[in-house]
Amino acid sequence: MQKTKLLLTGLTFTGLIALAGCSFPGVYKIDIQQGNVVTQDMIDQLRPGMTRSQVRFIMGNPLLTDTFHANRWDYLYSIQPGGGKRQQERVSVVFDNNDQLAGLSGDFMPGVSRDQEILGEDGGSVTTPQTQQPQAEEQPPAPGSLLEEIQREVDSVETRPVPTPEPLESSPQ
């Protein structure tokens, strides 16, 4: 009798532990992000000849600084949408002997946005020739309409260059 109770308690406990490890359908799973979030806007701001402090201002602190390659900073980012497949991005920034930005390598290319792809959203910006539909010619807005007023405001906007950050002083005071 005593052994039966002990056996039943042990099986119940084992069953509860096994059940706790199961995932139930419909249960919310969080997105797991690790590393440095690197966006296409950050990559587009990088210019050859920038100092380390300017790169750090734009990109943030690197995830990896290798003691054997002191002139290279590595930025790693991975995301696993709830229950989905993990995706990883890597960017390496290389400096020359004068501590100025000399090169960039990795999964990002200047001017090509991958932010929507990382998040698993279809931005609709990539179309294949088989699925591309012929676009109808755009009709000009009717005179005096709201669309014409909006178009006039958009056309009159002046573009301004983005200011380049000044290097930080590193001298102790």
C-alpha positions as CSV (number, residue, x, y, z in Angstrom):
1,M,0.0,0.0,0.0
2,Q,2.8,2.4,0.9
3,K,4.7,1.5,-2.3
4,T,1.6,2.1,-4.4
5,K,1.1,5.6,-2.9
6,L,4.8,6.4,-3.5
7,L,4.7,5.1,-7.0
8,L,1.5,7.1,-7.8
9,T,3.0,10.3,-6.3
10,G,6.2,9.8,-8.3
11,L,4.3,9.2,-11.6
12,T,2.1,12.2,-10.9
13,F,5.1,14.4,-10.2
14,T,6.9,13.2,-13.3
15,G,3.8,13.8,-15.4
16,L,3.5,17.4,-14.2
17,I,7.1,18.1,-15.0
18,A,6.7,16.6,-18.5
19,L,3.5,18.6,-19.0
20,A,5.2,21.8,-18.0
21,G,7.7,21.5,-20.8
22,C,5.0,21.2,-23.5
23,S,3.8,24.1,-25.5
24,F,0.1,24.5,-26.0
25,P,-1.3,25.9,-29.3
26,G,-2.6,29.5,-29.0
27,V,-0.1,30.4,-26.2
28,Y,1.6,33.7,-26.8
29,K,5.4,33.4,-27.4
30,I,7.5,36.5,-27.2
31,D,10.0,37.7,-29.8
32,I,13.6,37.1,-28.6
33,Q,16.1,39.7,-29.7
34,Q,19.8,39.6,-28.9
35,G,22.7,41.8,-29.7
36,N,23.0,45.2,-31.3
37,V,19.9,46.4,-33.3
38,V,21.4,47.6,-36.6
39,T,19.1,49.3,-39.0
40,Q,19.6,50.4,-42.6
41,D,19.5,54.0,-41.6
42,M,22.6,53.5,-39.4
43,I,24.5,51.8,-42.2
44,D,23.5,54.6,-44.6
45,Q,25.0,57.3,-42.2
46,L,28.5,55.6,-42.2
47,R,31.1,57.3,-44.4
48,P,34.7,56.4,-45.1
49,G,37.1,58.5,-43.0
50,M,34.8,58.7,-39.9
51,T,36.5,58.3,-36.5
52,R,35.8,55.6,-34.0
53,S,33.8,57.9,-31.8
54,Q,31.6,59.0,-34.8
55,V,31.0,55.4,-35.7
56,R,30.2,54.6,-32.0
57,F,27.8,57.6,-31.9
58,I,25.9,56.2,-34.9
59,M,26.1,52.4,-34.3
60,G,26.5,52.2,-30.5
61,N,29.0,50.1,-28.7
62,P,30.1,47.0,-30.6
63,L,29.1,43.6,-29.4
64,L,32.5,42.1,-30.1
65,T,35.9,43.7,-30.0
66,D,38.6,41.1,-30.9
67,T,42.0,41.5,-29.2
68,F,43.6,39.9,-32.3
69,H,41.9,42.3,-34.7
70,A,41.9,45.6,-32.8
71,N,40.8,47.5,-36.0
72,R,37.6,45.5,-36.4
73,W,34.3,45.9,-34.5
74,D,31.6,43.3,-34.9
75,Y,27.9,44.1,-34.5
76,L,25.7,41.0,-34.2
77,Y,21.9,40.9,-34.1
78,S,19.5,38.0,-33.9
79,I,15.8,37.8,-33.6
80,Q,13.5,34.9,-33.2
81,P,9.9,35.8,-33.7
82,G,7.6,34.0,-31.3
83,G,7.7,30.3,-32.3
84,G,9.4,31.2,-35.6
85,K,12.8,30.6,-37.1
86,R,15.8,32.5,-35.7
87,Q,17.3,35.1,-38.1
88,Q,20.8,36.6,-37.6
89,E,22.5,39.7,-39.0
90,R,26.2,40.5,-38.8
91,V,28.0,43.8,-39.6
92,S,31.8,44.2,-39.3
93,V,33.3,47.7,-39.3
94,V,37.0,48.0,-40.1
95,F,39.3,50.9,-39.3
96,D,42.6,51.8,-40.7
97,N,45.8,52.6,-38.7
98,N,44.6,56.2,-38.2
99,D,41.4,55.1,-36.5
100,Q,39.3,56.1,-39.4
101,L,36.5,54.0,-41.0
102,A,38.0,52.1,-43.9
103,G,35.5,49.4,-44.7
104,L,32.2,47.7,-43.9
105,S,31.2,44.1,-44.5
106,G,28.3,41.9,-43.5
107,D,24.7,41.4,-44.2
108,F,23.7,45.0,-44.8
109,M,24.5,46.9,-48.0
110,P,24.3,50.7,-48.2
111,G,20.9,51.8,-49.6
112,V,19.2,48.4,-49.5
113,S,16.6,48.1,-46.7
114,R,16.3,44.7,-45.0
115,D,14.4,45.9,-41.9
116,Q,11.0,44.5,-43.0
117,E,12.6,41.2,-44.0
118,I,14.2,40.8,-40.5
119,L,10.8,41.4,-38.8
120,G,9.1,39.0,-41.1
121,E,6.9,41.6,-42.7
122,D,6.4,41.9,-46.4
123,G,7.0,45.5,-47.3
124,G,5.8,44.9,-50.9
125,S,9.0,46.6,-52.2
126,V,10.4,43.4,-53.8
127,T,8.4,42.0,-56.8
128,T,9.4,39.4,-59.2
129,P,8.9,39.8,-62.9
130,Q,6.3,37.0,-63.0
131,T,4.0,38.6,-60.4
132,Q,4.5,42.2,-61.5
133,Q,1.3,43.7,-62.7
134,P,1.1,46.5,-65.2
135,Q,0.6,49.8,-63.5
136,A,-2.1,52.2,-64.8
137,E,-1.0,55.6,-65.7
138,E,-1.3,58.0,-62.9
139,Q,-3.9,60.7,-63.4
140,P,-3.0,64.2,-62.3
141,P,-5.1,65.5,-59.5
142,A,-8.1,67.7,-60.3
143,P,-7.5,71.5,-60.1
144,G,-8.5,72.8,-56.6
145,S,-8.7,69.3,-55.0
146,L,-7.1,68.3,-51.8
147,L,-4.7,66.0,-53.7
148,E,-3.4,68.9,-55.8
149,E,-2.8,70.9,-52.6
150,I,-0.9,68.1,-51.0
151,Q,1.2,67.5,-54.1
152,R,2.0,71.2,-54.3
153,E,3.2,71.1,-50.6
154,V,5.3,68.0,-51.3
155,D,6.9,69.6,-54.3
156,S,7.8,72.8,-52.4
157,V,9.7,71.0,-49.6
158,E,13.4,71.8,-49.5
159,T,15.8,69.0,-48.7
160,R,18.5,69.5,-46.1
161,P,21.6,67.4,-45.7
162,V,22.0,65.4,-42.4
163,P,24.7,67.0,-40.2
164,T,27.8,64.9,-39.6
165,P,28.5,64.6,-35.8
166,E,31.6,66.3,-34.6
167,P,34.3,64.1,-33.0
168,L,34.2,64.0,-29.2
169,E,37.3,65.3,-27.4
170,S,39.1,62.5,-25.7
171,S,41.6,64.6,-23.7
172,P,41.3,64.3,-19.9
173,Q,40.6,67.5,-18.0
